[in-house]
Amino acid sequence: MGELLVKDPVDIFRFLDYGETGVRDVKPAVKPKSTIYRIKALDRALDILDCFTFENREMTLTDIVRRTGLNKTTAKRMLSNLTARGFLRRDSDSKGYQLGLRLFELGGIVFSSFSLRESASSYMSELQQRTGETVLLATEMEDHLVYIDKRESRGVIRVSSDIGLRRQLHYGVLGMVLMAFLPPGTVRNILQKYPLESYTARSITDQDVFMRRLHEIRKQGYALEKEEAIEGVMGVAAPIRDYSRLVIAALGVVFPAYQNRRDKQLRGIVDAVREAGDTLSASLGYLI
């Protein structure tokens, strides 16, 4: 789910085993038999890039030395090279380093090749026009929720999340949809690694209650939640399937919870989200 009042690509390669049940069973990647050659200088450069996150968008030389364990001279030399190639840029006022435009360009190449995002584009725009609210598209990556596209609300108050932002898979309405269609054993393994958290007073933190909630979502074909991830925000989400009949993404609408909505209006949003999910799934080859 998104962030209230905050503005805060990737083809996702998975090794999957689609059993006779048609339910996704994620298996660990099989390591290649060939030798993996490591280049220390390249590893160090990548370690520096890995320091940057949504929460740490700008870092000083001291920050990077502390996080990577590199000595100051080596780190400074690496930063100079990365900056010269455009992978980093240095703010002349703060003297801090930020990710550079070259990474943005490379990310754009990956983004443009992401077929799910391309296929969903028109359906997301139509859903945003129909509801007037923020529309989010997310998928599962390495047991996490990843936002891959969005359409902003037309209203003054907006609820959104950064594209590429990773969350715990059980976070928010889109995460619950993705988890609802995983095998129960996989769900429990994920919850063991990443326990349920109390984001608000309404958050579900009991695992058995959460499992029953996922069963309900799977049965009704969509999720509706109110202030379980962010106070003052509610959302509706539906699963996206492809020709394999497996759930590959979640499409949802999030909006302020305190807006006065009649049951009929809320039902209209639920219907709009489900219809958009069904038509997008059909375009990806899913046959009911």
ZAPARO-647560 format. One line per field, with one value per residue: residue number from 1; x, y, z of N, C-alpha, C in turn. Coordinates in nm, 2 decimals, decimal comma, padded with zeros to 4 digits. Example, Ala and Ser with C-alpha at 12.3 -4.5 7.8 and 13.67 -1.06 7.14 Angstrom:
2
seq <- 1_2
nu <- 01,32_01,28
nv <- -00,57_-00,22
nw <- 00,78_00,71
cau <- 01,23_01,37
cav <- -00,45_-00,11
caw <- 00,78_00,71
cu <- 01,32_01,29
cv <- -00,33_00,00
cw <- 00,78_00,79
This chain:
288
seq <- 1_2_3_4_5_6_7_8_9_10_11_12_13_14_15_16_17_18_19_20_21_22_23_24_25_26_27_28_29_30_31_32_33_34_35_36_37_38_39_40_41_42_43_44_45_46_47_48_49_50_51_52_53_54_55_56_57_58_59_60_61_62_63_64_65_66_67_68_69_70_71_72_73_74_75_76_77_78_79_80_81_82_83_84_85_86_87_88_89_90_91_92_93_94_95_96_97_98_99_100_101_102_103_104_105_106_107_108_109_110_111_112_113_114_115_116_117_118_119_120_121_122_123_124_125_126_127_128_129_130_131_132_133_134_135_136_137_138_139_140_141_142_143_144_145_146_147_148_149_150_151_152_153_154_155_156_157_158_159_160_161_162_163_164_165_166_167_168_169_170_171_172_173_174_175_176_177_178_179_180_181_182_183_184_185_186_187_188_189_190_191_192_193_194_195_196_197_198_199_200_201_202_203_204_205_206_207_208_209_210_211_212_213_214_215_216_217_218_219_220_221_222_223_224_225_226_227_228_229_230_231_232_233_234_235_236_237_238_239_240_241_242_243_244_245_246_247_248_249_250_251_252_253_254_255_256_257_258_259_260_261_262_263_264_265_266_267_268_269_270_271_272_273_274_275_276_277_278_279_280_281_282_283_284_285_286_287_288
nu <- 00,08_00,03_00,18_00,07_00,03_00,30_00,56_00,69_01,22_01,16_01,23_01,13_01,31_01,24_01,28_01,05_00,82_00,55_00,31_00,08_-00,14_-00,16_-00,08_00,16_00,48_00,76_01,09_01,43_01,69_01,89_02,23_02,47_02,69_02,94_03,24_03,23_03,37_03,53_03,58_03,76_03,77_03,54_03,34_03,37_03,29_03,02_02,93_02,93_02,73_02,52_02,47_02,29_01,95_01,59_01,55_01,80_01,91_02,11_02,45_02,74_03,10_03,21_02,98_02,97_03,21_03,18_02,96_03,05_03,29_03,53_03,86_03,93_04,07_04,05_03,77_03,72_03,86_03,71_03,46_03,51_03,56_03,31_03,15_03,26_03,18_02,91_02,74_02,72_02,65_02,77_02,67_02,72_02,69_02,62_02,81_02,75_02,69_02,49_02,27_02,34_02,25_02,31_02,24_01,97_01,91_01,98_01,80_01,57_01,58_01,54_01,29_01,13_01,12_00,97_00,71_00,47_00,41_00,38_00,16_-00,03_-00,07_-00,27_-00,50_-00,47_-00,47_-00,73_-00,87_-00,80_-00,91_-01,18_-01,22_-01,10_-00,90_-00,58_-00,39_-00,23_00,02_00,16_00,41_00,54_00,87_01,15_01,03_00,92_00,71_00,68_00,65_00,55_00,43_00,23_-00,06_-00,15_-00,37_-00,64_-00,72_-00,67_-00,55_-00,33_-00,24_00,03_00,30_00,65_00,77_00,93_00,98_01,03_00,85_00,76_00,61_00,36_00,25_-00,01_-00,29_-00,24_-00,02_-00,15_-00,32_-00,14_-00,02_-00,23_-00,27_-00,07_00,08_-00,02_00,20_00,42_00,34_00,35_00,62_00,73_00,62_00,75_01,01_00,97_00,80_00,46_00,37_00,28_00,14_-00,06_-00,33_-00,52_-00,39_-00,33_-00,18_-00,18_-00,09_-00,26_-00,51_-00,45_-00,40_-00,66_-00,77_-00,65_-00,75_-01,02_-00,99_-00,89_-01,11_-01,32_-01,21_-01,09_-00,94_-01,02_-00,93_-00,91_-00,73_-00,53_-00,27_-00,18_-00,27_-00,58_-00,60_-00,74_-00,80_-00,85_-00,79_-00,71_-00,63_-00,39_-00,37_-00,19_-00,15_-00,07_-00,24_-00,17_-00,13_00,03_00,06_-00,07_-00,34_-00,45_-00,65_-00,61_-00,71_-00,81_-00,94_-01,12_-01,29_-01,62_-01,81_-02,06_-02,21_-02,27_-02,10_-01,85_-01,88_-01,89_-01,62_-01,49_-01,60_-01,50_-01,22_-01,21_-01,31_-01,12_-00,89_-00,97_-01,00_-00,74_-00,60_-00,72_-00,61_-00,35_-00,36_-00,51_-00,76_-01,08
nv <- -00,12_00,24_00,56_00,82_01,15_01,16_01,16_00,98_-00,21_-00,35_-00,67_-00,96_-01,23_-01,55_-01,88_-02,11_-02,36_-02,50_-02,67_-02,95_-02,85_-02,59_-02,39_-02,15_-02,25_-02,14_-02,19_-02,21_-02,04_-02,22_-02,28_-02,20_-02,44_-02,36_-02,18_-01,89_-01,59_-01,35_-01,01_-00,79_-00,51_-00,44_-00,56_-00,39_-00,15_-00,20_-00,26_00,00_00,12_-00,02_00,08_00,28_00,37_00,40_00,53_00,63_00,84_01,02_01,03_01,07_01,07_00,97_00,83_00,62_00,49_00,39_00,21_00,03_-00,06_-00,01_00,14_00,49_00,61_00,43_00,42_00,69_00,70_00,51_00,64_00,87_00,76_00,63_00,86_01,00_00,84_00,87_00,72_00,80_01,11_01,42_01,64_01,98_02,16_02,02_01,83_01,57_01,23_01,11_00,88_00,86_00,99_00,80_00,55_00,59_00,60_00,34_00,20_00,28_00,14_-00,12_-00,09_-00,03_-00,26_-00,42_-00,63_-00,68_-00,43_-00,27_-00,40_-00,35_-00,08_00,08_-00,01_00,06_00,34_00,38_00,28_00,46_00,70_00,62_00,59_00,80_00,79_00,70_00,46_00,15_-00,08_-00,39_-00,65_-00,97_-01,01_-01,18_-01,27_-01,03_-00,73_-00,54_-00,23_-00,15_00,02_00,31_00,53_00,86_01,01_01,24_01,41_01,66_01,56_01,30_00,95_00,76_00,55_00,50_00,40_00,09_00,07_-00,14_-00,35_-00,54_-00,85_-00,90_-00,65_-00,41_-00,37_-00,47_-00,64_-00,84_-00,96_-01,07_-01,26_-01,42_-01,60_-01,77_-02,09_-02,23_-02,33_-02,19_-01,93_-01,94_-01,98_-01,74_-01,56_-01,65_-01,57_-01,30_-01,15_-01,06_-00,72_-00,44_-00,19_00,00_00,06_-00,11_-00,31_-00,65_-00,88_-01,14_-01,46_-01,67_-01,55_-01,39_-01,58_-01,67_-01,45_-01,43_-01,66_-01,58_-01,36_-01,50_-01,66_-01,47_-01,32_-01,07_-00,80_-00,59_-00,34_-00,13_00,12_-00,05_-00,06_00,21_00,48_00,64_00,57_00,36_00,07_-00,12_-00,42_-00,65_-00,97_-01,04_-01,24_-01,46_-01,65_-01,88_-01,92_-01,85_-01,62_-01,33_-01,07_-00,78_-00,55_-00,24_00,01_00,30_00,52_00,81_00,73_00,87_01,01_01,07_00,81_00,64_00,31_00,22_00,37_00,27_00,00_00,04_00,11_-00,13_-00,30_-00,18_-00,22_-00,50_-00,56_-00,43_-00,59_-00,84_-00,80_-00,71_-00,95_-01,12_-01,01_-01,09_-01,36_-01,52_-01,75_-01,80
nw <- 00,00_-00,02_00,07_00,28_00,18_00,10_-00,13_-00,17_-01,22_-01,41_-01,51_-01,36_-01,26_-01,19_-01,04_-01,09_-00,99_-01,12_-01,00_-01,03_-00,91_-00,99_-00,83_-00,73_-00,65_-00,51_-00,58_-00,48_-00,66_-00,89_-00,86_-01,10_-01,25_-01,35_-01,27_-01,06_-01,12_-00,93_-00,91_-00,73_-00,73_-00,87_-00,71_-00,49_-00,59_-00,65_-00,39_-00,29_-00,44_-00,35_-00,11_-00,12_-00,06_-00,05_00,19_00,24_00,04_-00,01_00,06_00,26_00,23_00,46_00,56_00,36_00,39_00,65_00,61_00,41_00,49_00,37_00,33_00,37_00,16_-00,05_-00,09_-00,16_-00,40_-00,55_-00,55_-00,70_-00,95_-01,01_-01,01_-01,22_-01,43_-01,43_-01,27_-01,01_-00,85_-00,72_-00,48_-00,48_-00,27_-00,03_-00,03_-00,04_-00,18_-00,45_-00,63_-00,98_-01,31_-01,50_-01,40_-01,39_-01,66_-01,74_-01,59_-01,71_-01,95_-01,87_-01,75_-01,98_-02,10_-01,95_-01,96_-01,82_-01,70_-01,92_-02,05_-01,85_-01,85_-01,99_-01,87_-01,61_-01,63_-01,72_-01,50_-01,31_-01,41_-01,39_-01,11_-00,99_-00,81_-00,65_-00,83_-00,80_-00,90_-00,83_-00,76_-00,66_-00,53_-00,45_-00,20_-00,12_-00,15_-00,43_-00,58_-00,91_-01,09_-01,11_-01,09_-01,03_-00,80_-00,88_-00,69_-00,42_-00,19_-00,18_-00,22_-00,24_-00,37_-00,42_-00,73_-00,76_-00,49_-00,21_00,01_00,30_00,22_00,33_00,36_00,35_00,12_-00,14_-00,09_00,07_-00,12_-00,30_-00,13_-00,06_-00,26_-00,26_-00,18_00,14_00,30_00,19_00,26_00,54_00,58_00,48_00,67_00,89_00,84_00,80_01,03_01,11_01,14_01,35_01,21_01,24_01,47_01,37_01,24_01,15_01,36_01,45_01,35_01,28_01,25_01,04_00,84_00,81_00,71_00,46_00,34_00,31_00,13_-00,09_-00,15_-00,20_-00,41_-00,41_-00,22_00,06_00,26_00,56_00,69_00,79_00,72_00,69_00,88_00,82_00,56_00,31_00,10_-00,20_-00,37_-00,64_-00,78_-01,04_-01,32_-01,55_-01,86_-01,75_-01,54_-01,29_-01,02_-01,08_-01,01_-00,84_-00,85_-00,75_-00,58_-00,38_-00,12_00,07_00,39_00,53_00,37_00,29_00,20_00,05_00,08_-00,17_-00,34_-00,25_-00,32_-00,59_-00,65_-00,57_-00,77_-01,00_-00,97_-00,97_-01,22_-01,38_-01,31_-01,41_-01,69_-01,75_-01,68_-01,87_-02,10_-02,08_-02,13_-01,96_-01,91_-01,81
cau <- 00,00_00,10_00,21_-00,02_00,10_00,44_00,60_00,81_01,16_01,24_01,17_01,17_01,34_01,22_01,28_00,92_00,77_00,41_00,26_-00,05_-00,24_-00,17_-00,04_00,30_00,57_00,88_01,21_01,55_01,77_02,00_02,36_02,54_02,81_03,06_03,30_03,20_03,50_03,51_03,67_03,75_03,74_03,40_03,26_03,37_03,20_02,88_02,90_02,90_02,60_02,42_02,45_02,18_01,82_01,49_01,57_01,93_01,93_02,23_02,54_02,87_03,22_03,21_02,87_03,00_03,32_03,12_02,87_03,12_03,42_03,64_03,93_03,88_04,14_03,99_03,64_03,73_03,89_03,59_03,35_03,56_03,54_03,17_03,10_03,30_03,10_02,77_02,67_02,69_02,67_02,81_02,61_02,83_02,67_02,62_02,92_02,71_02,68_02,36_02,28_02,35_02,15_02,34_02,15_01,83_01,90_01,98_01,67_01,46_01,59_01,48_01,15_01,06_01,11_00,88_00,59_00,36_00,39_00,33_00,03_-00,12_-00,07_-00,40_-00,60_-00,44_-00,52_-00,88_-00,92_-00,78_-01,01_-01,31_-01,24_-01,04_-00,81_-00,45_-00,39_-00,10_00,04_00,27_00,43_00,63_01,01_01,23_00,95_00,88_00,62_00,75_00,56_00,61_00,37_00,12_-00,13_-00,18_-00,51_-00,67_-00,75_-00,57_-00,49_-00,29_-00,19_00,11_00,42_00,75_00,79_01,05_00,98_01,01_00,79_00,73_00,51_00,23_00,21_-00,11_-00,39_-00,18_00,05_-00,24_-00,37_-00,03_00,00_-00,35_-00,27_00,05_00,06_-00,01_00,33_00,50_00,30_00,40_00,77_00,75_00,58_00,85_01,12_00,93_00,68_00,36_00,40_00,17_00,16_-00,16_-00,41_-00,60_-00,31_-00,34_-00,05_-00,19_-00,07_-00,38_-00,61_-00,40_-00,42_-00,80_-00,80_-00,60_-00,85_-01,13_-00,95_-00,89_-01,25_-01,40_-01,14_-01,04_-00,91_-01,06_-00,88_-00,92_-00,64_-00,45_-00,13_-00,16_-00,39_-00,64_-00,60_-00,80_-00,77_-00,91_-00,70_-00,75_-00,52_-00,37_-00,32_-00,16_-00,18_-00,04_-00,35_-00,11_-00,13_00,16_00,07_-00,19_-00,38_-00,53_-00,68_-00,60_-00,77_-00,83_-01,05_-01,22_-01,38_-01,76_-01,85_-02,18_-02,18_-02,29_-01,98_-01,75_-01,91_-01,85_-01,47_-01,46_-01,64_-01,41_-01,09_-01,22_-01,32_-00,99_-00,81_-01,02_-00,97_-00,60_-00,57_-00,76_-00,52_-00,23_-00,38_-00,58_-00,89_-01,16
cav <- 00,00_00,36_00,65_00,93_01,28_01,14_01,12_00,92_-00,20_-00,47_-00,80_-01,03_-01,36_-01,64_-02,02_-02,15_-02,49_-02,49_-02,81_-02,99_-02,77_-02,46_-02,29_-02,13_-02,29_-02,08_-02,27_-02,13_-02,05_-02,33_-02,22_-02,26_-02,52_-02,29_-02,10_-01,75_-01,52_-01,23_-00,90_-00,72_-00,37_-00,44_-00,58_-00,27_-00,04_-00,24_-00,24_00,14_00,15_-00,09_00,16_00,38_00,32_00,51_00,60_00,69_00,88_01,09_00,98_01,14_00,98_00,90_00,73_00,51_00,42_00,31_00,11_-00,07_-00,11_00,03_00,25_00,62_00,64_00,34_00,47_00,82_00,67_00,45_00,74_00,95_00,68_00,62_00,99_01,03_00,76_00,91_00,63_00,88_01,25_01,48_01,77_02,08_02,23_01,93_01,74_01,43_01,16_01,06_00,80_00,94_00,97_00,68_00,44_00,62_00,56_00,19_00,15_00,30_00,04_-00,24_-00,05_-00,03_-00,40_-00,49_-00,65_-00,66_-00,29_-00,22_-00,45_-00,29_00,07_00,14_-00,05_00,14_00,47_00,37_00,26_00,59_00,79_00,58_00,61_00,93_00,77_00,65_00,32_00,09_-00,22_-00,45_-00,79_-01,03_-01,03_-01,23_-01,26_-00,89_-00,66_-00,43_-00,15_-00,14_00,13_00,38_00,64_00,94_01,06_01,37_01,49_01,74_01,46_01,19_00,84_00,70_00,48_00,51_00,28_00,03_00,06_-00,27_-00,37_-00,67_-00,90_-00,89_-00,51_-00,34_-00,45_-00,54_-00,75_-00,95_-01,03_-01,16_-01,37_-01,50_-01,70_-01,86_-02,21_-02,20_-02,35_-02,08_-01,82_-01,95_-01,97_-01,60_-01,50_-01,69_-01,48_-01,16_-01,16_-00,95_-00,60_-00,35_-00,05_00,08_-00,01_-00,20_-00,41_-00,79_-00,93_-01,28_-01,53_-01,75_-01,45_-01,34_-01,69_-01,68_-01,33_-01,46_-01,75_-01,50_-01,29_-01,60_-01,70_-01,36_-01,27_-00,93_-00,76_-00,46_-00,31_00,01_00,17_-00,16_-00,03_00,35_00,55_00,73_00,52_00,23_00,03_-00,23_-00,48_-00,77_-01,04_-01,04_-01,38_-01,47_-01,77_-02,00_-01,92_-01,81_-01,48_-01,27_-00,93_-00,73_-00,42_-00,18_00,15_00,34_00,65_00,85_00,66_00,96_01,06_01,01_00,72_00,55_00,17_00,20_00,42_00,18_-00,11_00,08_00,10_-00,27_-00,36_-00,13_-00,28_-00,64_-00,56_-00,40_-00,70_-00,95_-00,76_-00,72_-01,09_-01,18_-00,97_-01,17_-01,49_-01,60_-01,79_-01,84
caw <- 00,00_-00,04_00,18_00,28_00,17_00,08_-00,27_-00,14_-01,35_-01,38_-01,54_-01,24_-01,30_-01,08_-01,07_-01,04_-01,02_-01,13_-00,98_-01,09_-00,84_-01,05_-00,73_-00,74_-00,55_-00,54_-00,55_-00,48_-00,78_-00,89_-00,89_-01,22_-01,22_-01,38_-01,17_-01,05_-01,10_-00,86_-00,93_-00,60_-00,75_-00,91_-00,59_-00,40_-00,65_-00,63_-00,25_-00,27_-00,50_-00,27_00,02_-00,14_-00,05_-00,05_00,31_00,23_-00,10_-00,02_00,16_00,26_00,22_00,59_00,56_00,28_00,45_00,76_00,56_00,33_00,56_00,29_00,39_00,32_00,03_-00,15_-00,11_-00,23_-00,54_-00,61_-00,57_-00,81_-01,08_-01,03_-01,04_-01,36_-01,53_-01,42_-01,18_-00,89_-00,87_-00,59_-00,45_-00,46_-00,15_00,09_-00,06_-00,04_-00,31_-00,48_-00,75_-01,09_-01,42_-01,58_-01,34_-01,43_-01,80_-01,75_-01,53_-01,81_-02,05_-01,81_-01,74_-02,10_-02,15_-01,85_-02,04_-01,74_-01,68_-02,05_-02,07_-01,75_-01,86_-02,03_-01,77_-01,49_-01,66_-01,72_-01,36_-01,24_-01,46_-01,34_-00,97_-00,95_-00,70_-00,68_-00,87_-00,78_-00,95_-00,75_-00,78_-00,56_-00,57_-00,34_-00,08_-00,09_-00,23_-00,51_-00,66_-01,04_-01,16_-01,04_-01,14_-00,92_-00,78_-00,92_-00,57_-00,35_-00,10_-00,26_-00,15_-00,34_-00,33_-00,52_-00,82_-00,72_-00,35_-00,16_00,14_00,34_00,14_00,40_00,38_00,28_00,05_-00,25_-00,04_00,11_-00,24_-00,35_-00,03_-00,05_-00,37_-00,24_-00,10_00,28_00,35_00,15_00,34_00,68_00,57_00,47_00,79_00,99_00,81_00,82_01,11_01,09_01,22_01,38_01,15_01,30_01,57_01,30_01,18_01,20_01,40_01,49_01,23_01,25_01,20_00,91_00,75_00,78_00,62_00,32_00,29_00,28_00,01_-00,20_-00,17_-00,26_-00,53_-00,39_-00,08_00,10_00,40_00,61_00,80_00,84_00,69_00,72_00,94_00,73_00,42_00,28_-00,03_-00,27_-00,47_-00,70_-00,84_-01,19_-01,36_-01,69_-01,93_-01,66_-01,45_-01,17_-00,98_-01,10_-00,97_-00,78_-00,90_-00,65_-00,56_-00,24_-00,11_00,21_00,45_00,60_00,27_00,31_00,09_00,07_00,05_-00,32_-00,40_-00,22_-00,41_-00,73_-00,65_-00,57_-00,90_-01,10_-00,95_-01,01_-01,37_-01,44_-01,29_-01,50_-01,83_-01,77_-01,68_-02,00_-02,21_-02,06_-02,17_-01,86_-01,95_-01,69
cu <- 00,09_00,13_00,13_00,06_00,25_00,46_00,72_00,90_01,22_01,17_01,22_01,19_01,32_01,24_01,15_00,89_00,62_00,35_00,13_-00,16_-00,26_-00,13_00,11_00,37_00,71_01,00_01,33_01,62_01,88_02,13_02,42_02,66_02,94_03,11_03,26_03,33_03,46_03,62_03,66_03,71_03,59_03,31_03,26_03,28_03,06_02,84_02,86_02,76_02,49_02,39_02,33_02,05_01,72_01,51_01,70_01,97_02,05_02,32_02,68_02,98_03,23_03,11_02,91_03,11_03,27_03,04_02,94_03,24_03,54_03,72_03,90_03,95_04,08_03,85_03,63_03,76_03,78_03,48_03,39_03,53_03,39_03,10_03,13_03,22_02,95_02,68_02,64_02,70_02,69_02,74_02,72_02,81_02,69_02,74_02,88_02,69_02,54_02,37_02,27_02,25_02,18_02,26_02,01_01,81_01,90_01,85_01,56_01,46_01,52_01,33_01,07_01,04_01,02_00,74_00,47_00,32_00,33_00,19_-00,07_-00,15_-00,21_-00,51_-00,59_-00,50_-00,67_-00,94_-00,90_-00,88_-01,15_-01,33_-01,19_-00,94_-00,67_-00,46_-00,25_-00,09_00,17_00,29_00,52_00,77_01,09_01,16_00,92_00,78_00,70_00,65_00,62_00,55_00,26_00,06_-00,18_-00,33_-00,52_-00,70_-00,64_-00,49_-00,45_-00,22_-00,10_00,23_00,52_00,75_00,93_01,07_00,95_00,95_00,79_00,61_00,37_00,18_00,10_-00,20_-00,33_-00,10_-00,03_-00,29_-00,26_-00,01_-00,11_-00,35_-00,14_00,01_00,07_00,13_00,43_00,47_00,36_00,56_00,81_00,73_00,69_00,98_01,09_00,79_00,59_00,39_00,28_00,20_00,06_-00,24_-00,50_-00,53_-00,33_-00,20_-00,06_-00,18_-00,19_-00,49_-00,58_-00,42_-00,57_-00,84_-00,76_-00,70_-00,97_-01,11_-00,95_-01,03_-01,33_-01,34_-01,09_-01,01_-00,96_-01,01_-00,89_-00,83_-00,56_-00,30_-00,09_-00,28_-00,45_-00,65_-00,66_-00,78_-00,85_-00,81_-00,75_-00,63_-00,51_-00,31_-00,28_-00,20_-00,16_-00,14_-00,30_-00,12_00,01_00,18_-00,06_-00,21_-00,47_-00,55_-00,68_-00,65_-00,79_-00,95_-01,16_-01,31_-01,52_-01,80_-01,96_-02,14_-02,19_-02,16_-01,86_-01,76_-01,87_-01,70_-01,43_-01,49_-01,54_-01,27_-01,10_-01,23_-01,19_-00,89_-00,84_-00,98_-00,82_-00,55_-00,60_-00,66_-00,38_-00,24_-00,46_-00,72_-00,96_-01,21
cv <- 00,12_00,44_00,77_01,06_01,27_01,10_01,04_00,97_-00,30_-00,59_-00,89_-01,18_-01,45_-01,79_-02,07_-02,29_-02,49_-02,63_-02,83_-02,91_-02,64_-02,35_-02,27_-02,18_-02,24_-02,16_-02,18_-02,15_-02,15_-02,26_-02,28_-02,34_-02,45_-02,20_-01,95_-01,67_-01,38_-01,13_-00,80_-00,58_-00,35_-00,46_-00,46_-00,16_-00,07_-00,23_-00,09_00,17_00,09_-00,02_00,25_00,31_00,43_00,59_00,68_00,73_00,96_01,05_01,05_01,03_00,90_00,80_00,60_00,43_00,33_00,20_00,00_-00,13_-00,08_00,14_00,38_00,65_00,56_00,39_00,60_00,79_00,61_00,55_00,83_00,89_00,67_00,75_01,03_00,96_00,78_00,82_00,70_01,03_01,32_01,62_01,87_02,15_02,14_01,84_01,59_01,37_01,11_00,97_00,89_00,90_00,85_00,56_00,46_00,57_00,41_00,13_00,17_00,20_-00,09_-00,21_-00,07_-00,17_-00,49_-00,51_-00,64_-00,52_-00,23_-00,27_-00,38_-00,14_00,13_00,11_00,03_00,28_00,48_00,36_00,39_00,69_00,75_00,61_00,74_00,92_00,71_00,50_00,27_-00,05_-00,27_-00,60_-00,84_-01,05_-01,07_-01,22_-01,12_-00,83_-00,55_-00,36_-00,12_-00,04_00,19_00,49_00,73_00,99_01,20_01,47_01,57_01,65_01,34_01,08_00,77_00,63_00,50_00,38_00,22_00,01_-00,08_-00,27_-00,51_-00,72_-00,89_-00,75_-00,47_-00,44_-00,52_-00,66_-00,87_-01,02_-01,12_-01,28_-01,47_-01,62_-01,78_-01,98_-02,18_-02,22_-02,24_-01,95_-01,82_-01,94_-01,82_-01,53_-01,53_-01,60_-01,34_-01,15_-01,04_-00,84_-00,52_-00,21_00,05_00,00_-00,12_-00,32_-00,55_-00,84_-01,08_-01,36_-01,61_-01,67_-01,41_-01,45_-01,70_-01,56_-01,36_-01,56_-01,68_-01,42_-01,38_-01,64_-01,60_-01,30_-01,13_-00,91_-00,62_-00,44_-00,16_00,03_00,06_-00,14_00,11_00,41_00,65_00,69_00,38_00,20_-00,10_-00,29_-00,61_-00,84_-01,03_-01,17_-01,37_-01,61_-01,89_-02,02_-01,89_-01,66_-01,43_-01,13_-00,90_-00,58_-00,36_-00,04_00,19_00,48_00,68_00,78_00,75_01,03_00,99_00,94_00,64_00,41_00,15_00,26_00,33_00,05_-00,09_00,07_-00,05_-00,33_-00,31_-00,20_-00,43_-00,65_-00,53_-00,52_-00,82_-00,92_-00,76_-00,87_-01,16_-01,14_-01,04_-01,32_-01,58_-01,63_-01,85_-01,98
cw <- 00,00_00,09_00,17_00,28_00,15_-00,06_-00,25_-00,25_-01,39_-01,42_-01,43_-01,27_-01,17_-01,13_-01,01_-01,08_-01,01_-01,12_-01,04_-01,03_-00,91_-00,95_-00,74_-00,62_-00,58_-00,49_-00,56_-00,62_-00,78_-00,93_-01,01_-01,17_-01,25_-01,27_-01,17_-01,02_-01,03_-00,88_-00,81_-00,63_-00,79_-00,79_-00,50_-00,46_-00,63_-00,49_-00,22_-00,32_-00,41_-00,14_00,01_-00,13_-00,05_00,08_00,32_00,09_-00,12_00,10_00,15_00,25_00,35_00,60_00,48_00,33_00,57_00,71_00,49_00,40_00,48_00,36_00,31_00,18_-00,08_-00,19_-00,19_-00,38_-00,62_-00,64_-00,68_-00,94_-01,11_-01,07_-01,18_-01,47_-01,52_-01,33_-01,05_-00,93_-00,73_-00,58_-00,41_-00,33_-00,03_00,08_-00,05_-00,17_-00,32_-00,60_-00,87_-01,20_-01,50_-01,53_-01,38_-01,58_-01,82_-01,69_-01,63_-01,91_-02,00_-01,80_-01,86_-02,15_-02,05_-01,91_-01,95_-01,72_-01,81_-02,07_-01,97_-01,77_-01,89_-01,93_-01,65_-01,51_-01,66_-01,58_-01,28_-01,28_-01,40_-01,19_-00,92_-00,84_-00,74_-00,72_-00,86_-00,84_-00,88_-00,78_-00,66_-00,61_-00,45_-00,20_-00,03_-00,19_-00,30_-00,60_-00,80_-01,13_-01,08_-01,13_-01,03_-00,92_-00,83_-00,81_-00,51_-00,26_-00,18_-00,18_-00,26_-00,28_-00,45_-00,60_-00,78_-00,57_-00,30_-00,02_00,18_00,26_00,20_00,42_00,29_00,20_-00,07_-00,20_00,00_-00,01_-00,29_-00,26_-00,03_-00,15_-00,37_-00,16_00,05_00,34_00,32_00,23_00,48_00,68_00,56_00,60_00,90_00,97_00,84_00,89_01,08_01,19_01,24_01,33_01,21_01,40_01,50_01,24_01,24_01,23_01,44_01,36_01,19_01,19_01,06_00,80_00,71_00,69_00,48_00,26_00,24_00,15_-00,11_-00,24_-00,25_-00,39_-00,52_-00,24_-00,05_00,24_00,43_00,72_00,86_00,82_00,72_00,77_00,84_00,59_00,41_00,14_-00,07_-00,37_-00,52_-00,77_-00,99_-01,22_-01,51_-01,75_-01,84_-01,55_-01,30_-01,14_-00,99_-01,05_-00,90_-00,82_-00,79_-00,65_-00,42_-00,24_00,04_00,27_00,51_00,50_00,29_00,19_00,13_00,03_-00,11_-00,39_-00,37_-00,31_-00,55_-00,75_-00,66_-00,71_-01,00_-01,09_-01,00_-01,16_-01,44_-01,43_-01,39_-01,64_-01,85_-01,77_-01,82_-02,11_-02,20_-02,08_-02,07_-01,91_-01,83_-01,71
